[in-house]
Amino acid sequence: MTRDEAERVLRIMAEADGGCEVCARDLFTKFVASFPEYRDLGERLFYEIFGSELYIREGSTEGGHRHHPGPIVMYNFSEELAPMR
């Protein structure tokens, strides 16, 4: 997989479940675990898209899923993201 292909896959993952940040975080985490050569890309895109770090530090109030209490933020990607290249 090329870096461009990895970016396309990650942008698709970002739209998972209607733009659920928590769902996307779970998918991004699994992706970078499987493809560690794209960890930097996954972290950068997650921050660029959602405005928060991919990895939640213990005790953080970010999140909103299972182990991380907090709000679940949904995004309307049709208006907020530039088209994929």
CNS distance restraints for C-alpha pairs under 8 A (distance, minus, plus):
assign (resid   1 and name CA) (resid   5 and name CA) 6.05 0.50 0.50
assign (resid   1 and name CA) (resid   6 and name CA) 6.53 0.50 0.50
assign (resid   2 and name CA) (resid   6 and name CA) 6.20 0.50 0.50
assign (resid   3 and name CA) (resid   7 and name CA) 6.22 0.50 0.50
assign (resid   3 and name CA) (resid  38 and name CA) 7.40 0.50 0.50
assign (resid   4 and name CA) (resid   8 and name CA) 6.33 0.50 0.50
assign (resid   5 and name CA) (resid   9 and name CA) 6.26 0.50 0.50
assign (resid   6 and name CA) (resid  10 and name CA) 6.17 0.50 0.50
assign (resid   6 and name CA) (resid  38 and name CA) 7.38 0.50 0.50
assign (resid   7 and name CA) (resid  11 and name CA) 6.13 0.50 0.50
assign (resid   7 and name CA) (resid  41 and name CA) 7.27 0.50 0.50
assign (resid   7 and name CA) (resid  42 and name CA) 7.83 0.50 0.50
assign (resid   7 and name CA) (resid  45 and name CA) 7.99 0.50 0.50
assign (resid   8 and name CA) (resid  12 and name CA) 6.29 0.50 0.50
assign (resid   8 and name CA) (resid  84 and name CA) 6.75 0.50 0.50
assign (resid   8 and name CA) (resid  85 and name CA) 7.90 0.50 0.50
assign (resid   9 and name CA) (resid  13 and name CA) 6.23 0.50 0.50
assign (resid  10 and name CA) (resid  14 and name CA) 6.18 0.50 0.50
assign (resid  10 and name CA) (resid  28 and name CA) 6.86 0.50 0.50
assign (resid  10 and name CA) (resid  42 and name CA) 6.92 0.50 0.50
assign (resid  10 and name CA) (resid  45 and name CA) 7.72 0.50 0.50
assign (resid  11 and name CA) (resid  15 and name CA) 6.83 0.50 0.50
assign (resid  11 and name CA) (resid  45 and name CA) 7.86 0.50 0.50
assign (resid  11 and name CA) (resid  84 and name CA) 7.71 0.50 0.50
assign (resid  12 and name CA) (resid  16 and name CA) 7.01 0.50 0.50
assign (resid  13 and name CA) (resid  24 and name CA) 5.87 0.50 0.50
assign (resid  13 and name CA) (resid  27 and name CA) 6.52 0.50 0.50
assign (resid  13 and name CA) (resid  28 and name CA) 7.15 0.50 0.50
assign (resid  14 and name CA) (resid  19 and name CA) 6.16 0.50 0.50
assign (resid  14 and name CA) (resid  20 and name CA) 7.73 0.50 0.50
assign (resid  14 and name CA) (resid  21 and name CA) 7.36 0.50 0.50
assign (resid  14 and name CA) (resid  24 and name CA) 5.03 0.50 0.50
assign (resid  14 and name CA) (resid  28 and name CA) 7.98 0.50 0.50
assign (resid  14 and name CA) (resid  46 and name CA) 7.74 0.50 0.50
assign (resid  14 and name CA) (resid  49 and name CA) 7.74 0.50 0.50
assign (resid  15 and name CA) (resid  19 and name CA) 4.33 0.50 0.50
assign (resid  15 and name CA) (resid  20 and name CA) 7.17 0.50 0.50
assign (resid  15 and name CA) (resid  24 and name CA) 7.18 0.50 0.50
assign (resid  15 and name CA) (resid  77 and name CA) 6.90 0.50 0.50
assign (resid  16 and name CA) (resid  20 and name CA) 6.37 0.50 0.50
assign (resid  16 and name CA) (resid  23 and name CA) 6.56 0.50 0.50
assign (resid  16 and name CA) (resid  24 and name CA) 6.00 0.50 0.50
assign (resid  17 and name CA) (resid  23 and name CA) 6.95 0.50 0.50
assign (resid  18 and name CA) (resid  74 and name CA) 6.83 0.50 0.50
assign (resid  18 and name CA) (resid  75 and name CA) 7.13 0.50 0.50
assign (resid  18 and name CA) (resid  76 and name CA) 7.55 0.50 0.50
assign (resid  19 and name CA) (resid  23 and name CA) 7.96 0.50 0.50
assign (resid  19 and name CA) (resid  24 and name CA) 7.34 0.50 0.50
assign (resid  19 and name CA) (resid  73 and name CA) 7.93 0.50 0.50
assign (resid  19 and name CA) (resid  74 and name CA) 5.06 0.50 0.50
assign (resid  19 and name CA) (resid  75 and name CA) 4.80 0.50 0.50
assign (resid  19 and name CA) (resid  76 and name CA) 6.66 0.50 0.50
assign (resid  19 and name CA) (resid  77 and name CA) 6.95 0.50 0.50
assign (resid  20 and name CA) (resid  24 and name CA) 6.16 0.50 0.50
assign (resid  20 and name CA) (resid  72 and name CA) 6.87 0.50 0.50
assign (resid  20 and name CA) (resid  73 and name CA) 6.05 0.50 0.50
assign (resid  20 and name CA) (resid  74 and name CA) 4.74 0.50 0.50
assign (resid  20 and name CA) (resid  75 and name CA) 6.81 0.50 0.50
assign (resid  21 and name CA) (resid  25 and name CA) 5.99 0.50 0.50
assign (resid  21 and name CA) (resid  50 and name CA) 6.80 0.50 0.50
assign (resid  21 and name CA) (resid  72 and name CA) 6.73 0.50 0.50
assign (resid  21 and name CA) (resid  73 and name CA) 5.79 0.50 0.50
assign (resid  21 and name CA) (resid  74 and name CA) 6.39 0.50 0.50
assign (resid  21 and name CA) (resid  75 and name CA) 7.82 0.50 0.50
assign (resid  22 and name CA) (resid  26 and name CA) 6.36 0.50 0.50
assign (resid  22 and name CA) (resid  63 and name CA) 6.22 0.50 0.50
assign (resid  22 and name CA) (resid  64 and name CA) 6.64 0.50 0.50
assign (resid  22 and name CA) (resid  65 and name CA) 6.31 0.50 0.50
assign (resid  22 and name CA) (resid  72 and name CA) 6.59 0.50 0.50
assign (resid  22 and name CA) (resid  73 and name CA) 7.73 0.50 0.50
assign (resid  23 and name CA) (resid  27 and name CA) 6.39 0.50 0.50
assign (resid  24 and name CA) (resid  28 and name CA) 5.92 0.50 0.50
assign (resid  25 and name CA) (resid  29 and name CA) 5.99 0.50 0.50
assign (resid  25 and name CA) (resid  46 and name CA) 7.69 0.50 0.50
assign (resid  25 and name CA) (resid  54 and name CA) 6.18 0.50 0.50
assign (resid  26 and name CA) (resid  30 and name CA) 6.33 0.50 0.50
assign (resid  27 and name CA) (resid  31 and name CA) 6.10 0.50 0.50
assign (resid  28 and name CA) (resid  32 and name CA) 6.19 0.50 0.50
assign (resid  28 and name CA) (resid  42 and name CA) 6.42 0.50 0.50
assign (resid  28 and name CA) (resid  46 and name CA) 7.77 0.50 0.50
assign (resid  28 and name CA) (resid  54 and name CA) 7.68 0.50 0.50
assign (resid  29 and name CA) (resid  33 and name CA) 6.17 0.50 0.50
assign (resid  29 and name CA) (resid  54 and name CA) 7.42 0.50 0.50
assign (resid  29 and name CA) (resid  55 and name CA) 7.87 0.50 0.50
assign (resid  30 and name CA) (resid  34 and name CA) 6.25 0.50 0.50
assign (resid  31 and name CA) (resid  35 and name CA) 5.98 0.50 0.50
assign (resid  32 and name CA) (resid  36 and name CA) 4.98 0.50 0.50
assign (resid  32 and name CA) (resid  37 and name CA) 7.64 0.50 0.50
assign (resid  32 and name CA) (resid  38 and name CA) 6.14 0.50 0.50
assign (resid  32 and name CA) (resid  39 and name CA) 4.95 0.50 0.50
assign (resid  32 and name CA) (resid  42 and name CA) 6.58 0.50 0.50
assign (resid  33 and name CA) (resid  39 and name CA) 7.83 0.50 0.50
assign (resid  35 and name CA) (resid  39 and name CA) 7.12 0.50 0.50
assign (resid  38 and name CA) (resid  42 and name CA) 6.19 0.50 0.50
assign (resid  39 and name CA) (resid  43 and name CA) 6.13 0.50 0.50
assign (resid  40 and name CA) (resid  44 and name CA) 6.06 0.50 0.50
assign (resid  41 and name CA) (resid  45 and name CA) 6.01 0.50 0.50
assign (resid  42 and name CA) (resid  46 and name CA) 5.99 0.50 0.50
assign (resid  42 and name CA) (resid  54 and name CA) 7.89 0.50 0.50
assign (resid  43 and name CA) (resid  47 and name CA) 6.27 0.50 0.50
assign (resid  43 and name CA) (resid  53 and name CA) 6.97 0.50 0.50
assign (resid  43 and name CA) (resid  54 and name CA) 5.61 0.50 0.50
assign (resid  44 and name CA) (resid  48 and name CA) 6.06 0.50 0.50
assign (resid  45 and name CA) (resid  49 and name CA) 5.93 0.50 0.50
assign (resid  46 and name CA) (resid  50 and name CA) 5.75 0.50 0.50
assign (resid  46 and name CA) (resid  51 and name CA) 7.24 0.50 0.50
assign (resid  46 and name CA) (resid  52 and name CA) 7.09 0.50 0.50
assign (resid  46 and name CA) (resid  53 and name CA) 6.90 0.50 0.50
assign (resid  46 and name CA) (resid  54 and name CA) 5.95 0.50 0.50
assign (resid  47 and name CA) (resid  51 and name CA) 4.59 0.50 0.50
assign (resid  47 and name CA) (resid  52 and name CA) 4.96 0.50 0.50
assign (resid  47 and name CA) (resid  53 and name CA) 5.50 0.50 0.50
assign (resid  47 and name CA) (resid  54 and name CA) 6.81 0.50 0.50
assign (resid  49 and name CA) (resid  81 and name CA) 7.69 0.50 0.50
assign (resid  56 and name CA) (resid  60 and name CA) 6.54 0.50 0.50
assign (resid  56 and name CA) (resid  62 and name CA) 6.98 0.50 0.50
assign (resid  56 and name CA) (resid  63 and name CA) 7.53 0.50 0.50
assign (resid  60 and name CA) (resid  68 and name CA) 7.63 0.50 0.50
assign (resid  61 and name CA) (resid  68 and name CA) 7.01 0.50 0.50
assign (resid  61 and name CA) (resid  69 and name CA) 6.35 0.50 0.50
assign (resid  61 and name CA) (resid  70 and name CA) 5.76 0.50 0.50
assign (resid  62 and name CA) (resid  68 and name CA) 6.77 0.50 0.50
assign (resid  62 and name CA) (resid  69 and name CA) 7.05 0.50 0.50
assign (resid  62 and name CA) (resid  70 and name CA) 5.67 0.50 0.50
assign (resid  62 and name CA) (resid  71 and name CA) 7.44 0.50 0.50
assign (resid  63 and name CA) (resid  68 and name CA) 4.97 0.50 0.50
assign (resid  63 and name CA) (resid  69 and name CA) 5.83 0.50 0.50
assign (resid  63 and name CA) (resid  70 and name CA) 5.15 0.50 0.50
assign (resid  63 and name CA) (resid  71 and name CA) 6.43 0.50 0.50
assign (resid  63 and name CA) (resid  72 and name CA) 6.67 0.50 0.50
assign (resid  64 and name CA) (resid  68 and name CA) 5.13 0.50 0.50
assign (resid  64 and name CA) (resid  69 and name CA) 4.37 0.50 0.50
assign (resid  64 and name CA) (resid  70 and name CA) 4.13 0.50 0.50
assign (resid  64 and name CA) (resid  71 and name CA) 5.07 0.50 0.50
assign (resid  64 and name CA) (resid  72 and name CA) 5.18 0.50 0.50
assign (resid  65 and name CA) (resid  69 and name CA) 6.20 0.50 0.50
assign (resid  65 and name CA) (resid  70 and name CA) 7.64 0.50 0.50
assign (resid  65 and name CA) (resid  72 and name CA) 7.62 0.50 0.50
assign (resid  75 and name CA) (resid  80 and name CA) 7.79 0.50 0.50
assign (resid  76 and name CA) (resid  80 and name CA) 6.37 0.50 0.50
assign (resid  77 and name CA) (resid  81 and name CA) 5.41 0.50 0.50
